[in-house]
Amino acid sequence: MSQKNSFTIALALLLSFSAQKAATQRQSLNNFKNGDLYWADATLQTLQKAVAQKHQIFREHEAKSQYLSLYQTFTHYICLKVDEKTTPEKLAEARADLNNQMPFETFVSKYQPSISSRDLLVTKKVRINDDGQTLIVVRETPLRHEKGVFIVTHNPTFLAKQAVKETWLVEEADADVRQIRAFFFTDDFIAQKLPPQYAQQIEYANIMLDTAASVFLPRCEVSGINALQGRKGSAVAQLMAWITEKKKTDVLQYWAEDIDFQRLLKAATTEALHYGGSNEILEYYVQEYLSPKMALQLKRSRRLLNEQSNREHLLHIANLAAKTGDWAVFIRAQMAVLWLRREAAEDSKAWHQRSTYIRELEAMGLDVSKFITGLGLEFHQSPKNHIFIDDKKMPALIREAKDSEAWAEKLLETIGSDALDWHNRVLAYNVFREYVRELPKAAMRTIWLEKLRQATQFFPTPLAERLELED
């Protein structure tokens, strides 16, 4: 088949398929009887049953929840660069002094680094890079709108080393690098047991998410949105060519009884399940004529290069997972697009300009404040598939929740909890401060900021001096 003919088939399939897909999707989208929710009533009922089962599991584990905070401490930071005052030779001398653990004040007085910051809160985490190497990342916990600095070390002994008071961690660099970055620890690393209420929030989130699950299959392939005709000579390609030709003379409802169609569809499905090469058209017909579970497996076997298209793909996965009762895949696909706004014109009147799917999570029966807060807490040795929602994304979820004020009050309790570690308290502060900033009424912002002053009154001075407590 020539390249031109392949393109013609792909284009014909795409145009004819789009109308069919839109009609099918309208059946699964909101029928507007349940307000402005994305998922239809029947879908929500299935999801509510799954959530109820997860709640039972949580009740059995709730009292056993135990987690440690991240290891954390306070540190000073310096950055010394080659400039008119610092020659390459002086930079090499400075590196030697750091490796010899020169006292902080002596170093700053001698070299006058271009950047010198004091009393930063930092955490220590393990990260595995693309080459499978274990890295230890020491990262500042920045306050809202601060960038934060970090240093990575490949030294495996540093992971277990907590006694670091009055020592330097120097950034590893090649000899020709024209700057030095380093942390000077003013105290040892410590991790503390998280209070029961916060440990339970993490446990709740982990149970709801099923940390052993993932959206995409391990052998998932990455493809463009135009891979519709299938690989040359493949069973998928034969099916695509048959569909294109048949659409000229036949109508869809008769295909279920067509022996050739059934034979080609089953062959293409078997091939795609074992060797890849699936596409959206194949998945549509598998869902309609074979099995929604097979269609879900096919969709999970590929992800798209284009971000917007991949988000739509994730919503399709969530839809099929909901229909087939696969909660673990559903919730992860839904969380992956939690901030995606629907853009379909048919849904715009019901959407009310929301920017998140938090109301959908509420309608499923999830305790959203416990669930999302549990995903916003950081802890030691988190599971590989744990989802962490950073403090920049959470304010929109709180703002669009049904009981946002009650959620905000819980955040204030977190900020003011002297039993909780400083890192998580700062994260909670960042979320709350951004939430308040976007409140439309000045009077309400004033009230909340006064409550924030009370919650942060015992913050250590290095942190307290950088808080934003005015409107």
Wavefront OBJ file of the C-alpha trace (Angstrom):
o trace
v 0.000 0.000 0.000
v 1.426 3.387 -0.982
v 2.078 6.136 1.532
v -0.649 8.231 -0.136
v -3.225 5.417 0.166
v -2.256 4.828 3.802
v -2.833 8.497 4.554
v -6.209 8.424 2.753
v -7.342 5.440 4.804
v -6.203 7.056 8.033
v -7.993 10.319 7.215
v -11.221 8.555 6.199
v -11.166 6.500 9.377
v -10.548 9.539 11.525
v -13.403 11.593 10.042
v -16.001 8.816 10.122
v -14.908 7.579 13.520
v -15.136 10.994 15.190
v -18.905 11.229 14.728
v -19.472 7.701 16.046
v -17.217 8.289 19.048
v -18.926 11.560 19.938
v -22.337 9.854 19.930
v -21.073 7.090 22.198
v -19.364 9.481 24.613
v -22.508 11.567 25.005
v -24.184 8.494 26.471
v -21.518 8.189 29.183
v -21.199 11.874 30.034
v -23.330 13.849 32.431
v -27.052 13.722 31.655
v -27.466 16.897 33.750
v -29.756 15.242 36.302
v -26.980 15.309 38.891
v -26.031 18.970 38.645
v -22.780 19.870 36.948
v -20.924 16.592 37.406
v -18.879 14.968 34.664
v -19.838 11.352 35.361
v -23.346 10.069 34.680
v -25.560 8.777 37.504
v -25.092 5.103 36.615
v -21.299 5.534 36.558
v -21.340 7.331 39.908
v -23.372 4.534 41.483
v -20.761 1.983 40.409
v -17.989 4.180 41.795
v -19.836 4.754 45.082
v -19.920 0.989 45.663
v -16.171 0.775 45.099
v -15.543 3.638 47.541
v -17.751 1.967 50.164
v -15.623 -1.189 49.894
v -12.435 0.872 50.276
v -13.899 2.565 53.366
v -14.378 -0.847 54.953
v -10.722 -1.698 54.290
v -9.669 1.633 55.789
v -11.671 1.042 58.965
v -9.778 -2.223 59.420
v -6.385 -0.463 59.049
v -7.108 2.945 60.564
v -5.817 2.221 64.074
v -2.606 0.641 62.718
v -1.486 3.643 60.677
v 2.099 4.647 61.489
v 4.338 6.910 59.425
v 7.510 8.923 59.946
v 8.081 12.416 58.622
v 10.864 13.081 56.145
v 14.295 13.498 57.710
v 14.829 17.244 58.053
v 16.999 19.895 59.640
v 18.058 23.535 59.327
v 21.036 24.602 57.252
v 22.957 27.547 55.849
v 23.605 27.735 52.111
v 26.417 29.284 50.071
v 27.141 29.689 46.379
v 30.612 30.861 45.364
v 31.252 31.682 41.696
v 34.283 32.602 39.632
v 34.157 36.383 39.149
v 36.372 39.443 39.453
v 37.014 38.626 43.124
v 37.242 34.847 42.895
v 39.732 33.231 40.534
v 39.547 29.561 39.499
v 42.502 28.918 41.784
v 40.718 30.534 44.728
v 37.611 28.486 43.935
v 39.692 25.290 44.126
v 41.100 26.458 47.455
v 37.575 27.123 48.731
v 36.459 23.631 47.743
v 39.378 22.171 49.699
v 38.420 24.236 52.753
v 34.840 22.988 52.521
v 35.993 19.374 52.238
v 38.132 19.990 55.323
v 35.001 21.238 57.148
v 36.054 24.854 57.699
v 33.597 26.573 60.114
v 30.771 28.428 58.363
v 31.550 31.922 59.657
v 35.240 31.515 58.844
v 34.424 30.418 55.304
v 31.998 33.287 54.679
v 34.468 35.839 56.042
v 37.335 34.472 53.944
v 35.555 33.986 50.601
v 32.513 36.290 50.751
v 30.306 34.049 48.560
v 27.936 35.734 46.122
v 24.973 33.968 47.761
v 24.791 33.224 51.453
v 21.464 32.230 53.035
v 20.903 31.249 56.634
v 18.574 28.940 58.523
v 16.854 27.175 55.653
v 14.613 24.198 56.395
v 15.725 21.206 54.297
v 14.620 17.594 53.866
v 16.435 14.496 52.698
v 14.886 12.146 50.119
v 15.994 9.234 47.958
v 15.525 9.377 44.201
v 16.315 6.789 41.534
v 17.487 8.337 38.263
v 16.873 7.023 34.743
v 20.065 4.947 34.919
v 18.910 3.192 38.082
v 21.368 5.055 40.310
v 20.354 5.930 43.854
v 20.602 9.660 44.554
v 20.091 11.516 47.817
v 18.457 14.901 47.377
v 18.718 17.522 50.104
v 16.135 20.161 49.260
v 14.987 23.376 50.858
v 11.314 23.547 51.841
v 10.463 26.906 50.245
v 7.752 29.211 51.436
v 5.122 30.298 48.944
v 6.602 31.767 45.720
v 10.180 30.940 46.765
v 12.093 28.708 44.399
v 14.133 26.738 46.933
v 17.619 25.297 46.494
v 18.746 21.684 46.498
v 21.914 19.614 46.333
v 22.201 16.047 45.056
v 24.795 13.571 46.286
v 25.656 10.107 44.976
v 27.267 9.143 48.291
v 25.215 6.159 49.566
v 26.461 6.572 53.147
v 24.811 9.986 53.395
v 21.354 8.390 53.319
v 21.783 6.764 56.734
v 23.914 9.577 58.128
v 21.778 11.720 60.426
v 24.516 13.220 62.658
v 25.522 16.112 60.410
v 25.602 19.069 62.793
v 28.285 21.655 61.851
v 29.335 19.786 58.713
v 29.247 20.693 55.019
v 27.530 18.926 52.120
v 29.286 20.120 48.956
v 27.694 19.715 45.551
v 29.552 17.160 43.449
v 30.946 18.754 40.302
v 33.597 18.355 37.626
v 36.871 20.191 38.055
v 36.042 22.727 35.321
v 32.758 23.866 36.937
v 33.077 27.541 37.816
v 30.989 27.585 40.973
v 30.582 25.815 44.306
v 27.289 25.220 46.086
v 27.103 23.796 49.594
v 24.926 23.351 52.660
v 26.249 23.847 56.193
v 24.041 21.948 58.622
v 23.307 23.728 61.885
v 21.709 20.639 63.429
v 21.292 16.905 62.878
v 18.644 15.337 60.642
v 15.613 14.105 62.558
v 12.388 12.340 61.586
v 9.428 12.215 63.919
v 6.425 9.954 64.150
v 3.432 11.600 62.522
v 0.475 12.206 64.869
v -2.361 9.644 64.440
v -4.751 11.997 62.617
v -2.156 12.739 59.913
v -0.975 9.125 59.684
v -4.611 8.140 59.124
v -4.963 10.682 56.316
v -1.956 9.137 54.550
v -3.318 5.635 55.127
v -6.707 6.660 53.766
v -5.115 8.112 50.614
v -2.920 5.050 50.065
v -5.863 2.657 50.432
v -8.040 4.682 48.095
v -5.263 4.840 45.499
v -4.036 1.252 45.795
v -0.305 1.955 45.619
v 0.339 -1.352 43.813
v -1.670 -0.178 40.787
v -0.840 2.038 37.806
v -2.778 3.504 34.885
v -0.570 2.247 32.086
v 0.737 -1.272 31.616
v 4.479 -1.980 32.043
v 4.875 -2.585 28.281
v 3.033 0.628 27.431
v 4.086 2.178 24.119
v 4.127 5.857 23.201
v 2.437 6.812 19.941
v 1.246 9.828 18.006
v -2.433 10.555 17.521
v -2.262 9.751 13.783
v -1.223 6.072 14.115
v -4.634 4.957 12.871
v -3.985 2.677 9.914
v -1.782 0.199 11.806
v 1.622 -1.175 10.935
v 1.953 -2.345 7.339
v 0.798 -5.935 6.920
v -0.524 -6.196 10.478
v -3.933 -7.517 11.469
v -4.758 -4.015 12.716
v -3.962 -2.570 9.279
v -6.170 -5.174 7.591
v -9.073 -4.287 9.861
v -8.610 -0.564 9.240
v -8.631 -1.092 5.464
v -11.761 -3.293 5.691
v -13.605 -0.663 7.778
v -12.709 2.103 5.340
v -14.012 0.135 2.373
v -17.127 -1.124 4.148
v -18.209 2.338 5.281
v -18.833 3.264 1.648
v -21.740 0.829 1.296
v -22.731 -0.494 4.716
v -24.033 0.792 8.032
v -22.586 0.121 11.437
v -25.423 -1.810 13.062
v -25.070 -4.722 10.623
v -21.391 -5.306 11.372
v -22.033 -7.378 14.492
v -23.307 -10.157 12.226
v -20.599 -9.836 9.597
v -18.296 -12.862 9.762
v -15.369 -11.057 8.125
v -15.661 -8.142 10.513
v -15.719 -10.406 13.562
v -12.736 -12.398 12.277
v -10.658 -9.305 11.506
v -11.605 -7.584 14.766
v -10.638 -10.583 16.897
v -7.347 -11.017 15.029
v -6.481 -7.322 15.377
v -7.378 -7.370 19.064
v -5.281 -10.455 19.803
v -2.344 -8.967 17.907
v -2.571 -5.595 19.680
v -2.924 -7.172 23.127
v 0.223 -9.242 22.629
v 2.422 -7.050 20.438
v 1.083 -3.496 20.709
v -0.019 -1.310 17.823
v -3.475 -0.452 19.125
v -5.247 2.779 18.186
v -8.390 4.667 19.138
v -10.520 3.204 16.329
v -9.666 -0.376 17.208
v -10.416 0.331 20.877
v -13.799 1.800 19.969
v -14.906 -1.289 18.037
v -13.518 -3.653 20.679
v -15.571 -1.826 23.296
v -18.707 -1.953 21.142
v -18.481 -5.524 19.792
v -16.121 -7.592 21.951
v -15.435 -6.529 25.527
v -15.034 -3.250 27.456
v -12.362 -5.009 29.559
v -10.346 -5.790 26.420
v -10.777 -2.191 25.269
v -9.464 -0.994 28.640
v -6.386 -3.202 28.331
v -5.723 -1.836 24.847
v -6.045 1.760 26.019
v -3.696 1.090 28.937
v -1.121 -0.312 26.491
v -0.419 3.088 24.908
v 0.004 6.701 25.865
v 0.021 9.690 23.518
v 2.794 12.186 22.851
v 0.512 15.213 22.807
v -0.327 16.288 26.378
v -3.902 17.407 25.677
v -4.653 14.262 23.666
v -3.139 12.106 26.395
v -5.400 13.763 28.978
v -8.441 12.915 26.866
v -7.040 9.408 26.541
v -6.802 9.208 30.354
v -10.445 10.255 30.683
v -11.417 7.480 28.261
v -9.440 5.039 30.414
v -11.224 6.324 33.520
v -14.579 5.896 31.802
v -13.885 2.280 30.791
v -12.388 1.466 34.198
v -15.542 2.780 35.877
v -17.772 0.723 33.594
v -15.780 -2.455 34.191
v -15.460 -1.950 37.943
v -11.672 -1.450 37.941
v -11.422 1.108 40.751
v -7.622 1.046 41.018
v -7.167 2.078 37.377
v -10.104 4.482 37.490
v -8.946 6.560 40.459
v -5.394 6.875 39.144
v -6.616 7.941 35.707
v -9.015 10.423 37.317
v -6.263 11.831 39.535
v -3.985 12.252 36.505
v -6.511 14.687 34.996
v -7.868 16.142 38.236
v -7.155 19.687 37.048
v -8.345 19.216 33.458
v -11.203 21.480 32.414
v -13.741 20.039 30.009
v -13.802 21.927 26.768
v -16.694 20.180 24.976
v -19.303 22.791 24.042
v -22.151 20.460 24.984
v -20.952 20.442 28.603
v -20.012 24.112 29.043
v -23.321 25.213 30.559
v -23.077 22.603 33.298
v -19.389 23.095 34.008
v -19.751 26.556 35.638
v -16.092 27.316 34.847
v -14.720 24.820 37.348
v -11.077 23.924 36.891
v -10.980 20.622 38.806
v -12.920 17.376 39.198
v -13.094 17.634 43.002
v -16.906 17.609 42.990
v -16.826 14.299 41.136
v -14.666 12.801 43.901
v -17.127 14.099 46.485
v -20.067 12.550 44.614
v -18.330 9.160 44.716
v -18.386 9.281 48.510
v -14.716 10.074 49.063
v -13.773 12.120 52.126
v -11.986 14.590 49.886
v -10.315 16.677 52.597
v -8.827 13.532 54.166
v -7.922 12.070 50.765
v -6.304 15.155 49.234
v -4.606 16.216 52.490
v -3.186 12.704 52.763
v -1.693 13.154 49.301
v -0.275 16.533 50.321
v 1.663 15.203 53.324
v 5.218 14.005 52.761
v 6.593 11.082 54.718
v 9.602 8.787 54.955
v 9.766 5.779 52.603
v 6.621 6.545 50.626
v 5.481 3.725 48.272
v 6.828 3.838 44.726
v 3.389 4.544 43.215
v 2.311 7.065 45.841
v 0.868 10.245 44.337
v 1.960 13.509 45.930
v -0.100 16.641 45.276
v 2.157 19.643 45.600
v 1.136 22.751 47.504
v 0.705 24.799 44.314
v -2.138 22.629 42.984
v -4.102 21.999 46.151
v -5.684 25.476 46.678
v -7.902 25.096 43.590
v -9.239 21.801 44.951
v -10.122 23.388 48.297
v -11.712 26.399 46.641
v -14.030 24.221 44.518
v -14.958 21.721 47.235
v -18.467 21.864 48.693
v -17.264 22.592 52.232
v -14.149 24.615 51.492
v -14.283 26.621 54.727
v -14.250 23.501 56.907
v -11.287 22.245 54.887
v -9.499 25.577 55.402
v -10.060 25.314 59.159
v -8.437 21.880 59.148
v -5.460 23.373 57.336
v -5.089 25.957 60.099
v -5.029 23.124 62.647
v -2.258 21.457 60.628
v -0.227 24.682 60.473
v -0.560 25.202 64.224
v 0.079 21.583 65.278
v 3.211 21.462 67.434
v 3.140 17.639 67.159
v 3.671 17.763 63.382
v 7.036 18.223 61.660
v 8.028 21.637 60.283
v 8.212 20.501 56.668
v 4.563 19.451 56.518
v 3.478 22.513 58.485
v 5.184 24.769 55.941
v 3.514 22.891 53.082
v 0.144 23.430 54.785
v 0.962 27.138 55.212
v 1.743 27.448 51.497
v -1.575 25.851 50.549
v -3.582 27.970 52.971
v -1.901 31.249 52.020
v -2.581 30.691 48.324
v -6.176 29.695 49.078
v -6.696 32.954 50.999
v -4.998 35.063 48.336
v -7.565 34.006 45.728
v -10.637 34.659 47.873
v -12.696 37.366 46.139
v -13.781 39.323 49.245
v -11.240 41.423 51.169
v -13.192 41.088 54.428
v -12.967 37.308 54.272
v -9.245 37.442 53.483
v -8.723 39.643 56.542
v -10.513 37.170 58.815
v -8.546 34.194 57.515
v -5.203 36.015 57.726
v -5.819 36.829 61.384
v -6.430 33.133 62.011
v -3.207 32.377 60.140
v -1.266 34.747 62.428
v -2.534 32.806 65.416
v -1.620 29.465 63.862
v 1.933 30.567 63.020
v 2.769 32.514 66.169
v 5.189 29.844 67.392
v 7.005 29.302 64.102
v 10.808 29.517 64.510
v 12.153 32.973 63.721
v 13.932 32.019 60.443
v 10.591 30.835 59.044
v 8.362 33.393 60.764
v 10.305 36.310 59.266
v 9.454 35.124 55.746
v 5.717 34.475 56.229
v 3.224 36.582 54.291
v 0.585 37.571 56.843
v -0.754 40.747 55.232
v -3.303 40.999 52.411
l 1 2 3 4 5 6 7 8 9 10 11 12 13 14 15 16 17 18 19 20 21 22 23 24 25 26 27 28 29 30 31 32 33 34 35 36 37 38 39 40 41 42 43 44 45 46 47 48 49 50 51 52 53 54 55 56 57 58 59 60 61 62 63 64 65 66 67 68 69 70 71 72 73 74 75 76 77 78 79 80 81 82 83 84 85 86 87 88 89 90 91 92 93 94 95 96 97 98 99 100 101 102 103 104 105 106 107 108 109 110 111 112 113 114 115 116 117 118 119 120 121 122 123 124 125 126 127 128 129 130 131 132 133 134 135 136 137 138 139 140 141 142 143 144 145 146 147 148 149 150 151 152 153 154 155 156 157 158 159 160 161 162 163 164 165 166 167 168 169 170 171 172 173 174 175 176 177 178 179 180 181 182 183 184 185 186 187 188 189 190 191 192 193 194 195 196 197 198 199 200 201 202 203 204 205 206 207 208 209 210 211 212 213 214 215 216 217 218 219 220 221 222 223 224 225 226 227 228 229 230 231 232 233 234 235 236 237 238 239 240 241 242 243 244 245 246 247 248 249 250 251 252 253 254 255 256 257 258 259 260 261 262 263 264 265 266 267 268 269 270 271 272 273 274 275 276 277 278 279 280 281 282 283 284 285 286 287 288 289 290 291 292 293 294 295 296 297 298 299 300 301 302 303 304 305 306 307 308 309 310 311 312 313 314 315 316 317 318 319 320 321 322 323 324 325 326 327 328 329 330 331 332 333 334 335 336 337 338 339 340 341 342 343 344 345 346 347 348 349 350 351 352 353 354 355 356 357 358 359 360 361 362 363 364 365 366 367 368 369 370 371 372 373 374 375 376 377 378 379 380 381 382 383 384 385 386 387 388 389 390 391 392 393 394 395 396 397 398 399 400 401 402 403 404 405 406 407 408 409 410 411 412 413 414 415 416 417 418 419 420 421 422 423 424 425 426 427 428 429 430 431 432 433 434 435 436 437 438 439 440 441 442 443 444 445 446 447 448 449 450 451 452 453 454 455 456 457 458 459 460 461 462 463 464 465 466 467 468 469 470 471
